[in-house]
Amino acid sequence: GVPIYLSPQILSKNHYTYKCDVWSLGIIAFEMLFDHRPWKANDVETLFFQIMNNPEPYAEHAGTITPIFAEIFKRTLAYLEKSRSSWDELLALRDAKLP
């Protein structure tokens, strides 16, 4: 895959599941909403460092996004794969009552 979309588990060469694709969706949603990538880097090594050390790039936008997007980012860009939502959990958000 393209390095910007790789989950921390893949970058760490750890076991990973389909939830690495959920991470990639979070990156794509971030790009669509903010019109830029979550991390700025001139090389792959710097990019990997930023992903591994700043896994919540949406936090700086917390005051400017709707509750549903805040929840999507929290669920898709969870650093630990076990904390990341499944596809079914993400789809259930359409029925969620968020403030």
Secondary structure as UniProt FT lines:
FT   HELIX           3..5
FT   HELIX           8..11
FT   TURN            12..13
FT   HELIX           19..34
FT   HELIX           44..53
FT   HELIX           57..64
FT   HELIX           67..76
FT   HELIX           81..83
FT   HELIX           87..91
FT   HELIX           92..95
//
